[in-house]
Amino acid sequence: MKPRIVITGMGAVTPSGANVQETWTALCSGRSAVRRITRFDATGFPVSIGAEAQDPGSAEAWLASRGQTHLLTQVHDLKGRLALAALREALDQSGLEPVPRRPERIAVCMGSEAARPDLAVIATRMRAGALPAPEELAALAPDAPTRLFAAVLGAQGPRSTTSTACTSSSQAIGEALLALRRGDADVAVAGGVDVLIDPIMVTGFSRLGALSTRNATPDAASRPFDRNRDGFVLGEGAGVLVLETEAHARARGADILAELSGFGCSCNAWRITDSPPDGRGARQAMEAALTDARLAPSAVGYINAHGTYTSMNDSSETAGIHRALGSAADQAWVSSTKSMMGHLVAACGAVEAIVCTQAVRSQAVPPGINLDEPDPACALRHVGSAAREVSLNHALTNAFGFGGSNGSLVLSRWTG
Amino acid sequence: MDRVNPDGWVDVAGWGLLCALGADVSTVAAKLRAGEVGLSVDALLERMPGPSVAGRVDGPDLRPWLLRRKDKKLMARPSQLALVAFGEALGTHAVDRSTLALHVGVGREPPDQGQAQAALMAAAGPQGLDETLLAGPGRDLYPPLLPLQTLPNMALAHVSIHLGIHGENGAWAGGAAAGLVAVSEALHDLREGRASWALAGAADSTVDRGSQRDRLRQGAASAPGEAGAALLLTRVRGQGRARLRLAPPPITHPSSVAHAPADQIGDCGAAAGMVELVVAAHCAATTGETQLVVVSDPGQAPLAVEVAPPEPLPV
């Protein structure tokens, strides 16, 4: 019998809010966080809009309160600050500290890509012929957030970093689920972080034709499943979950927020950027997640779609949903919260798992805005432009990455 | 017989390895034992501080595995090395690729090989890089395929696409231990019933100016290198040339940086530990000796894998 794995803490910093509650409130209000880019002068760029997260500022005070200011050498940029802010919120909610614990029983599983030095840093070095400091180089590695979290927590248990683009943090959470079930740990901190709004990334993705160019109407640019969608909007943020075995959570009297009941993944084996039109990879991931959760398709009340509003993804995901759920697809509400907060890439799986957790806790599903003219190829039970109160026991969240890795998670209402 | 071994063993049914000493495991293992060195003077590095030799892989020839020849231009060096190594490991085994698991150890994003240089030079203003110039003349000089080539999971993507693999998967960072992280994930999939067969390995190249600069900055003294290394693992008994399992704790060997022979093939980055594991599997298969491969990397807990000769099947 697999042990049940529960969520006892969540933290998020997103374009929609500085924490989980702010993000959830903004999403349920249907508020778009897409604006003109302010992080650099985007005048003249083909894409000048993005979904920027508010910089949480230095973590020095928090680390100082823990006697860990030496870890500031591992925090060089916005990515590190976002990750720490999300971790702090998750730890505070979980009440995990200060509780006597065994560090070898704490796992850290993060989804992250390599960081990039910002343009100003590159410019300074080009002028001066200077080289990056060794600690800066270490902070650029994909596993930098994992190492940082492990150091903050004093965690000596299993550690992993997945770098599968948009599926990274979904797979990281799945990895944590498996490690906890296997008995390799009692507690796992899992999530993801990504920061992509910089001149190099905007140039690169716009050259691919992947980004929306609705610069004049930024709040209308993110249009999942809409017939007139023209590409995604780059976002940034961090999402972190504290996961525990049910036994461990009960033993310390933790408040259980929800259950992480299933995970599934697959490869499309199709193309680097596109998803197969028949949605077979998405179907395989969703079916695997439902099998893992021991749920029939009819049990799913809400799907937080990957919904990146590229031409291919949305129709492919729709096909996958219909194939995975069959007739039950007509009963499951669907929305893409990327319609409001853009695409957080490596962090989107974690943040959207948090959205689903809030959904089962609140018995409400967030809207998917800008669905003015639903694409006939995306025929789903769309939530629409306003949040809905629903009776919801199980939610499914999808993440489908560049390169064809797919991940699906099932979040379930906790009834004890 | 598809059954989980109670002691954690799985069979090694295939392997692939290419590095500066050759493109098949037997050749590489023999040359390593003989103390041969595969490093050679590299024109790219000659004007840089530090070693001007590198452990380059010849070629490789991707044609046996490429579905579409034009896809080669999408593939950075680690992806090319991965495709050959994983393709060799899979070989002609009749494996259901819809459920075949695939786990790849990856390094940092491959730094661009100067492809963005023209765009950055066009964007150079009196105060350094100028965003307005990047948006203007720089933009058209920026290679549109560069973001796709430099994502760290591209090796996983290309292997899955060209070998038609659909199952459980992951691209795992972990420094020199990334390949063993991938192997441990594959072992979990096999033991927990998510797959009956799994491909696991790693590929990386540190033979470029950007990587060399960064390596020197972090105090590396060895020459850069490149490699792709992979194993085909299965819980189906009787398939193996060798068998392996995660070494049960306590690990009695002291943890240490990968013993991969950097002085013979160069620093192969994320593939370093995996090269050692594939050679160890070959050694176990050919000599009948059990091997223990221990790899760690700063920030990564040590991983230990035991490799043994194949299990004799009951008569």
Interface residues (C-beta under 8 A of the other chain):
Chain A: F40 D41 A42 T43 G44 F45 P46 S112 E113 A114 L119 A120 I122 A123 T124 M126 R127 L131 P132 A133 P134 L137 A138 L140 A141 P142 D143 T146 R147 A150 Q156 P158 R159 S160 T161 T162 S163 T164 A165 Q171 E175 L178 R182 P199 I200 M201 T203 G204 F205 S206 R207 L208 C265 S266 C267 N268 A269 W270 R271 I272 T273 R280 G281 Q284 A288 G401 F402 G403 G404 S405
Chain B: L74 R97 S98 L102 V106 R108 E109 A116 A119 L120 A124 Q127 G128 L129 E131 T132 L134 A135 G136 G138 R139 Y142 P143 P144 L145 L146 P147 L148 L151 P152 N153 M154 L156 A157 H158 S160 I161 L163 G164 I165 H166 G167 E168 N169 G170 A171 W172 A173 G174 G175 V181 E185 H188 E192 R194 R213 D214 R217 Q218 G219 P298 G299 Q300 A301
